[in-house]
Amino acid sequence: MSKHAAIESDDAVAERTAKAAGQVERLTRWRDDFPTPGVRFADLTPVFADPHAFRAVIDSLAACAPDADLVAGVDARGFLLGAGVAATLGTGVLAVRKAGKLPPPVLSREYTLEYGTARLEIPGDGIDLAGRRILLLDDVLATGGTLAAAAELFDQAGAEVVAAAVVLELTFLGGRDRQGDYPLTAVVRV
């Protein structure tokens, strides 16, 4: 599917999202006290392993910003989503990496998550990001630090995050409140 074919009516997008949401709700594996006590982990691995569920999620996410010219996926499950959506839209994909995985120079941002702190990086050269229209993807939106840090990296590089999307949003953690002015879509909100 090309970028132009991905532009659909609101009804078609809603239907795609509902189909994907059903698959995500059916297949998500929940684990209490992982990776630390008190955290409830949403494992989307079964969603990604099911070909129909994965396709439904990719199609739903691709509809969030059919005019993006670059898809960015956040380490690590966002890589899977980013590659699928980029292939659907006919764009490139950029991996937003955890610290220490890219050679210098890099642009980096530290952020907090529900069980500690971490740092994200993107290449500081080799890819001209100025003026690029970015669709930013991650698997789960929890406290919002990861997605916000990634968006700040693209802003620092002169790119515009035109939309962000996640498969699952844990609404009770308030992560949406930490996001910028870009539209944010969640396939499922719990």
SULLIN-V843679 format. One record per pair of residues at least 12 apart in sequence whose ideal C-beta (glycine too) atoms are under 8 Angstrom apart, sorted by the first residue. I is the first residue (numbers start at 1). GAP is how many residues later the second one is. D is the distance in Angstrom with one decimal. If there is no record, write none. Layout:
{{I,GAP,D} {I,GAP,D}}
//
This chain:
{{1,61,7.6} {1,87,5.3} {1,88,7.6} {1,89,7.6} {2,87,7.7} {2,88,4.8} {3,63,5.7} {3,64,7.0} {3,86,5.1} {3,87,5.2} {3,88,7.0} {4,62,7.9} {6,56,5.3} {6,57,6.5} {6,60,4.0} {6,82,6.5} {6,83,5.7} {7,59,4.6} {7,60,7.8} {8,55,6.0} {8,58,7.9} {12,51,7.9} {13,47,7.8} {13,50,4.5} {16,40,7.1} {16,43,5.2} {16,44,4.8} {16,47,5.9} {17,43,4.8} {17,46,7.6} {17,168,7.8} {17,170,6.1} {19,37,4.9} {19,41,7.5} {20,33,7.6} {20,36,4.0} {20,37,4.8} {20,39,7.1} {20,40,3.9} {20,167,4.9} {21,39,8.0} {21,166,5.4} {21,167,4.9} {23,24,6.4} {23,27,7.0} {23,29,6.8} {23,30,3.6} {23,33,5.1} {23,34,7.0} {24,20,7.3} {24,23,5.5} {24,29,7.1} {24,33,6.7} {24,143,5.9} {24,144,6.4} {24,163,5.6} {24,164,4.7} {25,163,6.0} {26,27,7.7} {27,17,7.9} {27,19,4.3} {27,20,4.6} {27,23,5.9} {27,26,5.5} {28,14,5.5} {28,15,6.8} {28,16,6.0} {28,18,7.1} {28,19,6.3} {28,140,6.8} {28,160,7.8} {29,13,7.8} {29,14,4.1} {29,16,6.9} {29,17,5.5} {30,12,6.1} {30,13,7.3} {31,12,6.2} {35,80,6.3} {36,79,4.7} {39,75,6.0} {39,76,5.7} {42,98,5.6} {42,126,5.3} {42,128,7.2} {44,33,6.5} {44,95,5.3} {44,96,7.2} {44,123,5.8} {44,124,6.7} {47,120,7.0} {48,29,7.4} {48,32,5.8} {54,30,7.1} {57,24,7.3} {57,27,8.0} {57,110,5.8} {57,130,6.2} {58,23,7.1} {58,26,3.9} {58,27,5.7} {58,30,5.8} {59,29,6.8} {60,127,5.4} {61,20,6.2} {61,23,7.9} {61,24,5.0} {61,74,7.9} {61,76,6.1} {61,104,4.9} {61,106,7.7} {61,124,7.6} {61,126,7.3} {62,23,4.8} {62,26,4.3} {62,27,5.5} {64,71,6.3} {64,99,4.8} {64,100,8.0} {64,101,4.4} {64,119,7.3} {64,121,4.7} {65,68,7.5} {65,70,4.0} {65,97,5.1} {65,98,3.8} {65,100,7.8} {65,118,8.0} {66,23,6.4} {67,66,6.5} {67,95,6.9} {68,21,6.6} {68,23,6.3} {68,65,5.0} {68,66,6.3} {68,67,3.7} {68,94,5.7} {68,95,7.0} {69,22,5.7} {69,23,7.8} {69,63,5.8} {69,64,4.9} {70,16,7.9} {70,21,5.7} {70,22,5.3} {70,23,7.4} {70,24,5.9} {70,59,7.7} {70,62,5.0} {70,63,7.0} {70,64,5.4} {70,65,7.5} {70,89,7.5} {71,14,5.0} {71,15,4.1} {71,18,6.6} {71,20,5.5} {71,21,7.3} {71,22,4.9} {71,23,7.4} {71,63,7.5} {71,64,4.9} {71,66,6.5} {72,21,7.3} {72,22,4.7} {72,23,7.7} {72,24,5.5} {72,50,7.8} {72,62,5.3} {72,63,7.1} {72,64,5.1} {72,65,6.8} {72,78,6.8} {72,82,6.9} {73,12,7.9} {73,20,6.5} {73,21,7.6} {73,22,6.1} {73,23,6.7} {73,64,4.9} {73,65,7.4} {74,22,4.6} {74,46,7.1} {74,62,7.4} {74,63,6.9} {74,64,4.2} {74,72,5.9} {74,73,7.0} {74,76,5.3} {75,20,6.7} {75,21,6.1} {75,22,5.2} {75,23,4.7} {75,26,7.5} {75,45,7.1} {76,22,7.8} {77,61,7.5} {77,62,3.9} {78,17,7.9} {78,18,6.9} {78,59,5.1} {78,60,4.6} {78,61,6.1} {79,16,5.3} {81,56,4.6} {81,57,7.6} {81,58,6.7} {81,86,7.1} {82,12,7.5} {82,13,7.0} {82,55,5.2} {85,50,6.8} {85,52,6.3} {89,46,7.7} {94,28,6.7} {94,33,6.8} {96,24,5.4} {96,25,7.5} {96,26,5.8} {96,40,7.9} {96,54,4.8} {96,57,6.8} {97,23,6.9} {97,24,5.2} {97,25,7.3} {98,20,6.5} {98,21,7.0} {98,22,6.7} {98,23,7.4} {99,19,7.2} {99,20,3.8} {99,21,7.2} {99,22,5.8} {100,21,8.0} {101,20,7.1} {102,19,5.3} {102,20,7.5} {102,21,6.0} {104,20,7.1} {105,18,7.8} {105,19,3.4} {105,20,5.8} {106,15,4.2} {106,16,6.7} {106,17,6.3} {106,18,4.9} {107,14,6.6} {107,15,5.3} {107,16,7.7} {107,17,5.2} {107,46,5.3} {107,49,5.4} {107,50,5.9} {108,12,6.7} {108,13,4.5} {108,45,7.5} {109,12,8.0} {109,40,4.1} {109,41,7.6} {109,43,5.3} {109,44,5.3} {109,47,7.8} {110,39,7.3} {111,34,3.7} {111,35,6.1} {111,37,6.7} {111,38,3.7} {112,31,7.0} {112,33,4.8} {113,29,6.8} {113,30,5.9} {113,32,5.2} {113,33,6.3} {114,28,5.4} {114,29,5.0} {114,59,6.6} {118,28,7.4} {120,26,7.0} {120,29,5.1} {120,30,5.7} {120,33,6.3} {121,32,7.6} {122,31,5.1} {122,32,7.4} {122,35,6.7} {129,25,6.6} {129,28,4.0} {129,29,6.0} {129,30,4.3} {130,27,7.0} {130,28,3.6} {130,29,6.9} {131,27,6.5} {131,28,7.1} {131,29,7.5} {132,22,7.9} {132,27,4.4} {132,28,7.2} {133,26,7.6} {133,27,5.6} {133,29,4.7} {134,20,5.2} {134,25,5.1} {134,26,6.6} {134,27,4.9} {134,28,6.4} {135,26,7.9} {135,27,6.5} {135,28,5.4} {135,29,7.5} {135,30,7.0} {136,14,5.7} {136,15,6.0} {136,18,7.1} {136,25,5.2} {136,27,7.3} {136,28,4.2} {136,29,7.6} {136,46,7.6} {137,27,7.3} {137,28,5.6} {137,29,7.2} {138,12,7.5} {138,26,7.7} {138,28,5.2} {139,27,6.5} {139,28,5.2} {139,29,6.8} {140,26,6.1} {140,27,6.8} {140,28,4.8} {140,29,7.5} {140,30,6.7} {141,25,4.4} {141,27,7.3} {141,28,4.3} {141,29,6.8} {141,34,4.5} {141,35,6.8} {141,43,7.6} {141,45,6.3} {142,28,5.0} {142,31,4.9} {142,33,5.5} {143,30,5.0} {143,31,7.0} {143,32,5.1} {143,35,7.2} {144,29,7.5} {144,30,7.0} {144,31,2.9} {144,32,6.6} {144,33,6.9} {144,34,3.5} {144,35,6.1} {145,30,7.7} {145,33,6.7} {147,17,5.8} {147,19,7.2} {147,28,7.1} {147,31,7.8} {147,32,6.3} {147,37,7.9} {148,30,4.7} {148,31,5.9} {148,32,7.2} {151,13,6.7} {151,28,7.1} {151,29,5.3} {151,31,6.9} {155,25,7.8} {161,19,6.7} {161,21,4.6} {162,20,6.4} {162,21,7.9} {163,19,5.6} {163,20,4.8} {163,21,7.5} {163,22,6.9} {164,15,6.6} {164,18,5.5} {164,19,7.4} {164,20,4.9} {164,21,7.5} {165,19,7.1} {165,20,4.3} {165,21,7.2} {165,22,7.6} {166,18,7.6} {166,19,7.5} {166,20,5.1} {166,21,7.3} {167,19,7.5} {167,20,5.0} {167,21,6.9} {168,18,6.7} {168,19,6.9} {168,20,5.1} {168,21,7.9} {168,22,6.9} {169,17,3.6} {169,19,7.1} {169,20,4.6} {169,21,7.3} {170,20,6.1} {171,18,5.2} {171,19,6.6}}
//
